[in-house]
Amino acid sequence: MTGVSERLFSQGRQGVAGEYYRAKDLARVVGRRRVASVGDWESGLRETALLEREPSNKHDRNAVRVRMAVDHQWLTVGYLPREVAVKWQPTLRGLESRGVLATCLAFIYKDGRGNGHQVVLCLSDPEAAVPGNGVPDGAIVLDAERECAVTGEQQYQDALSERGGWIGPVWVTLHPGTVPSGKQSGAPTVEARIDGKTVGTLTAAQGARYGTLLNKGAVVACEAEIFEGARCREVRLFLPKVD
């Protein structure tokens, strides 16, 4: 398997079809690791899944297989449901044309009926899944579980208008900062940057909540979205639950 991989955004949940027929390969992926049962959604076994079109599939030319790696070998563990696979064709073809492999976060669970395992993909809708920039190499990527607003974007419109005026999903890195103005001016908080350029900060309260996620010596990244607000371009972050 060659090519540059692109981690797709993860703000939705998608089941996989056909795990029953791929039980042996799924068992190889799991190995001897403990796997939580279906329903214990917070404790699934984390894996990286590869989404790959399979136009030669004799049953469905729009088939998209889901693969996971074991000892550098990619095993097919299921397929996107037929009606979902159709929607993903333009996005996956676009990535393929650039030599990019589509990957996403996935969780494996023990089937409650004792028939093997189930796979759940953490996957945004196709039109919101491909970010306009790349995640920094070696970055710690936070789980996208809760929306969090950024403040002060009106001061950083030049930075938010780069990448050809991109509107949509982007990777943001988080850094120690201070509230620039207002009653909480000077208070410690979290600064949001896109491609190294500041685009806003969290409020002091949110900074106190999420500042503990910043890891000294490591780059911390999260999923985010640039969107057109009432007066200017704005940014929303997607961060883990911390309380």
Stockholm file with secondary structure:
# STOCKHOLM 1.0

chainA/1-243         MTGVSERLFSQGRQGVAGEYYRAKDLARVVGRRRVASVGDWESGLRETALLEREPSNKHDRNAVRVRMAVDHQWLTVGYLPREVAVKWQPTLRGLESRGVLATCLAFIYKDGRGNGHQVVLCLSDPEAAVPGNGVPDGAIVLDAERECAVTGEQQYQDALSERGGWIGPVWVTLHPGTVPSGKQSGAPTVEARIDGKTVGTLTAAQGARYGTLLNKGAVVACEAEIFEGARCREVRLFLPKVD
#=GR chainA/1-243 SS CCSEEEECCCSSEEECBCGGGGHHHHHHHHTTCCCCBTTCGGGCEEEEEEEEECTTCSSCTTCEEEEEEETTEEEEEEECCHHHHHHHHHHHHHHHHTTEEEEEEEEEEECTTSSCEEEEEECCCGGGTSCSSCCCTTCEECCCCEEEECBCGGGGHHHHTHHHHCCEEEEEEEEEEECCSSTTTTCEEEEEEETTEEEEECCHHHHHHHGGGCCTTSCEEEEEEEEECSSSEEEEEEECCCC
#=GC SS_cons         CCSEEEECCCSSEEECBCGGGGHHHHHHHHTTCCCCBTTCGGGCEEEEEEEEECTTCSSCTTCEEEEEEETTEEEEEEECCHHHHHHHHHHHHHHHHTTEEEEEEEEEEECTTSSCEEEEEECCCGGGTSCSSCCCTTCEECCCCEEEECBCGGGGHHHHTHHHHCCEEEEEEEEEEECCSSTTTTCEEEEEEETTEEEEECCHHHHHHHGGGCCTTSCEEEEEEEEECSSSEEEEEEECCCC
//
